[in-house]
Amino acid sequence: MNINLKNCNRIIIIIFGIFLSGCALKNNQVNVADDNNDPYESTNRAVFAFNEDLDELIFKPVARGWRKIPDFPRKNLSNLAETATAPLDIANSILQFDIESIRLTLSRFLINITFGIGGMYDVASTKEFGNIEKRNEDFGQTLATWGVKEGPYVMLPIFGPSNIRDAIGRGMDTIFNPVTFVFRMNNLGFESRLPQPVVSGVSTREKYMDYVDEIKESSLDFYATMRSLYRQKRIKDINNGKKKIQKINYQIPGYDDPEIEEENLDIFDKNFIDNSQTIKSDMNSLPSSDYPEYNEDNNELLTN
């Protein structure tokens, strides 16, 4: 018991040190267009290719099978898996000192647990309960709010796009997940904790399967597109959707050329689209709008 307490104290000291160093480096407003932040691109591309092969062989077929399961129990299992992550969202909201996130994550959790039959139904998102927003909070975002910079972009095997800060955050979330503590206190092994991340991963892969396929088919450089999407999404996550970020043309593989960046911004500029029929016709070659959630807030596939 004393050993465990010593280990916890050491980890707390490390986290506090990260917090202090982050305060001195307070600058998490990264402009994605500045650079790709990818010094290990050749290695990352190799890992990306491995992930793609793994996806084609395992994850995508499983997602297709998951889609064939009736809404009951498929959606209910997905809701239970999402509810199981709520304590982690709440904990990170508290660490971020974000009152709004605390209110949203806590209220969603309590409502779904109480009125959603233990989280089987997402009643908190219904009109009757105020359409409470689903907000994902992780320790990578917490480190960012403390001022810790993202570090180099990395492609993790299986888990996909990340960076040094978010990779550390993922590890901390795994170790200190309140649900994990409950399992350990009840002497439940790894096999008991496995269903939740598996169901979450399969459900997410199925949800965005068609849209990711569209992006892949329309992108000249799928790796570069996913890299840009991930970095922009993380900025949006950290700022809770309040920071306007550059949208991209999925057919453009690189983002180093200022002229290309300007062209992309013009194509996606709302006023320009409204006033230009030519651009509207060109947009037909881009991914469709059949998946609005991916374009807005819920493109968590890139981080999970």
Residue pairs with C-beta under 8 A, 6 or more apart in sequence:
11 175
15 172
18 143
18 146
18 148
19 146
21 148
22 143
22 146
22 147
22 148
23 146
23 147
24 147
25 147
25 148
25 149
26 147
27 147
27 149
28 144
28 145
28 147
28 148
28 149
28 150
28 238
29 235
29 243
30 37
30 150
30 231
30 235
32 228
32 231
32 232
32 235
32 245
32 246
32 255
33 246
33 255
33 261
35 256
36 153
36 224
36 227
36 228
36 255
36 256
37 150
37 152
37 153
37 163
37 231
38 44
38 152
38 153
38 227
39 152
40 152
40 153
40 154
43 155
44 153
44 154
44 155
44 223
45 155
45 223
47 155
47 156
47 157
48 155
48 223
48 226
50 157
51 155
51 157
51 158
51 160
54 158
55 205
59 201
59 202
59 205
60 205
60 209
62 202
62 205
63 202
63 205
63 206
63 209
64 206
64 209
66 74
66 202
66 203
66 205
66 206
67 206
67 209
74 203
76 120
76 121
77 199
77 203
78 199
78 200
78 203
79 112
79 116
79 119
79 120
79 121
79 122
80 118
80 119
80 120
80 199
81 195
81 196
81 197
81 199
81 200
81 203
82 119
82 122
82 134
82 200
83 109
83 112
83 113
83 116
83 118
83 119
84 119
84 179
84 196
85 136
85 179
85 196
85 200
86 105
86 108
86 109
86 112
86 119
87 109
87 177
87 178
87 179
88 137
88 138
88 173
88 177
88 178
88 179
89 101
89 105
89 109
89 135
89 136
89 137
90 102
90 105
90 106
90 109
90 137
91 176
91 178
92 137
92 138
92 139
92 141
92 142
92 173
93 101
93 102
93 104
93 105
93 106
93 135
93 137
94 102
95 139
95 142
96 137
96 141
96 142
96 145
97 145
98 137
98 145
98 240
100 240
101 135
101 137
101 240
104 132
104 133
104 135
105 135
105 137
107 124
107 132
108 124
108 132
108 134
111 123
111 124
111 129
111 132
112 119
112 121
112 122
112 123
112 124
113 119
115 121
115 123
115 129
116 122
116 123
116 124
123 129
124 130
124 132
125 131
125 132
125 134
133 297
134 298
135 240
136 237
136 300
138 166
138 169
138 170
138 173
138 303
139 168
139 169
139 170
139 172
139 173
139 176
140 165
140 166
140 167
140 168
140 169
140 170
140 234
141 169
141 234
141 237
141 238
142 169
143 165
143 168
143 169
144 150
144 165
144 234
144 238
145 238
148 165
149 165
150 163
150 164
150 165
150 166
150 234
151 163
151 164
151 165
152 163
152 164
153 161
153 162
153 163
153 227
153 230
153 231
154 162
154 163
154 164
154 167
155 161
155 162
156 162
156 167
159 170
159 304
160 226
160 230
160 302
160 303
161 226
161 227
161 230
161 302
161 303
162 170
162 230
162 303
163 234
166 234
166 303
174 180
179 193
179 196
180 193
183 192
183 193
200 304
201 304
204 300
204 301
204 304
205 301
207 293
207 301
208 291
208 294
208 299
208 301
210 290
210 291
211 287
211 290
211 291
211 294
212 301
214 287
214 288
215 222
215 225
215 226
215 250
215 287
216 222
218 250
218 251
218 285
218 286
218 287
219 225
219 250
219 251
219 253
220 251
220 252
220 253
221 253
221 254
224 253
224 254
224 255
225 248
225 250
225 253
226 302
228 248
228 255
229 248
229 299
229 302
230 302
230 303
232 245
232 246
232 247
232 248
233 299
233 302
233 303
234 303
235 243
235 245
236 243
236 245
236 297
237 303
241 297
246 261
246 264
246 265
247 264
247 265
247 268
248 255
248 264
248 268
249 263
249 264
249 267
249 268
249 286
250 286
250 287
251 285
251 286
252 260
252 263
252 264
254 260
255 261
255 264
266 272
267 273
267 279
267 282
267 283
272 279
273 279
273 280
273 283
289 295
293 299
294 301
